[in-house]
Amino acid sequence: MPFNMSSDGLYSDSFYNCSATDLQGALSSDFDKYKPLLLGDYYVEPDDVVRGVTLPLAAFPSGDAFFLGHMCDGGKTSTLAHLQASSDCGEVFDAEFEPPSLSEEIQTFLACTTLQLSNHSPVSAGNGLLSFLRSELDSKVGKVNKQKFTIRAEVFVGGLWCSVKVRIYLNDGGSTMELQRRSGDSISFFRLYHQVSELFLGTSPPQAVSMSPPQIPEGPSMPADQRIAPLLAMADSCKDVSLLAEVASALSAMVDDPAVVAELRMPCGVAVVKQLAQVDDFRVSFPMSRLLSCI
């Protein structure tokens, strides 16, 4: 809108009659006395000093960004908070959901790594296993399905990694617990099954003797560079996380040897260690934490 300038203020009059010198002088002068005339401008939005503010994760108790309820904008919370909430978040089984019953059809397809727990209800068996995984083993509980009474976890036993799924059924007042290996090392899974059996039954399972892996006699020791060379070659430019997890676990089990540590400090070993340290996966990051502490 055209305006003219005078010593009293700004007026909406002939703007084009204003010279450049007058305009520059007005804009360079004290503008505070013109402020009351601009308060009625409805195009000016009031400042919102809290707009776009996202509180850091450390500001919330236990890293929980959801206790504010509707006061907290869920779209602005940290991605880390969502990842933590979807992983091992301390969930347990309760009596709200009814466990599935063990039918004759299901019983015919049960794996041989199944435990009959006549003295434990499904809720008691599930919570006992969760407590054991979280407090006694090097593991990460990925998902607890309260409706289906299943548990997914990644476990390290004896330095070896395996991914397991556990199903729990209601069986004549007690429960039946089936452990399934989904991926990872079979020896690690067998050791886990052996420990879970001792936890609930106090003894090893009857089939433990037949399932026990054979003892491999030790041969002549090779030089450290020859022992780790295949592992370094496997990890070089590899994108398969499962394979990288195998390499990290094997190297972690070998770092007790000073000769292996010396080889990992060489340029080729340092390059592989840096590559493995950048993998954001529990199967790799857990053995790498031990390996890095030794080199």
C-alpha positions, 0 to 999 in steps of 0.5 A, a space after each residue: 500500500 502506498 505511504 508517505 513519511 513525515 516526522 510524526 510517523 508513517 501514513 498510507 499516502 503517496 509512496 511513489 512521491 517519496 525520494 530514496 534519500 527520505 526512505 533511507 533516512 527513515 529506515 535508518 532512524 529510531 524505529 521504536 516510535 513507529 512500533 505502535 502503528 504496526 501492532 494492528 498488522 494481522 499479518 504479523 504472527 506472535 513469536 512462539 518460543 517453544 515451537 520446534 523444541 525437542 527435549 533431549 532423551 536424558 531429560 526424561 526418566 529412564 530415557 522414556 519420552 512418553 510419560 508426558 502423554 498428550 503434552 509431548 509431540 510423539 513425532 518429534 521424539 528421538 528415534 532411539 526412544 522408539 527403538 528401545 521401546 520396540 526391543 528388550 523393554 522388560 515385558 513379562 507374561 501375565 494372566 491377562 492372556 490365555 496361553 495356547 493349549 498343547 493339542 495332539 496335532 501340535 505335539 506331533 510337530 514339536 522339536 526334540 529340544 522341548 521341555 515338559 514342565 509339569 510344575 510350572 504354569 506357562 506364565 511362570 515358565 515364560 517369566 522364569 526364562 525371561 529373567 534367566 535370559 536378561 540376568 544370567 546370559 549375554 543375550 538380547 530379548 527381541 520380542 515378547 508376544 504375550 498373546 501367543 506366549 512366544 519369545 525371540 532372543 539372540 543369545 551368546 553362549 560360550 562366545 558363540 551366537 544363535 537366534 532362538 524362538 521359544 514357544 510355551 503351551 499349556 499342558 495338563 496344568 503345567 506347561 511345555 516349552 519348545 526351543 527352536 534355533 532359527 539361525 546362528 551356531 548349533 553348538 551355542 543353541 545346544 548349550 543354551 538348551 542344556 542350561 535352560 533344562 538345568 534351570 527348570 528341571 535341575 538336570 540335563 535333558 535325557 537326550 543330552 548325551 546323544 546330542 552332545 557334540 564330539 570332542 575334536 582333538 587339538 592339532 598343531 597350532 598354526 601361526 597367528 597370521 594364518 589363523 586369522 587370515 581366513 576370517 579377515 578375508 571373509 569380513 573384507 567388503 562383506 555385507 552379510 551381518 550373519 557372516 560378520 557376526 561369525 567373524 566377530 565371535 571367532 576373533 573375540 574368542 582368539 584375542 586371548 592370544 597375544 600373537 593374534 592381538 599383534 596381527 589385529 594391530 597390523 594395517 589389514 587387521 585394523 581395517 577389518 576391526 574398524 569395519 566390524 566396529 561400525 556394524 550396529 547389530 547386537 550379534 556383531 557389537 557384543 563380541 566386538 566390545 570384548 575384542 576392542 577392550 583387548 586390543 
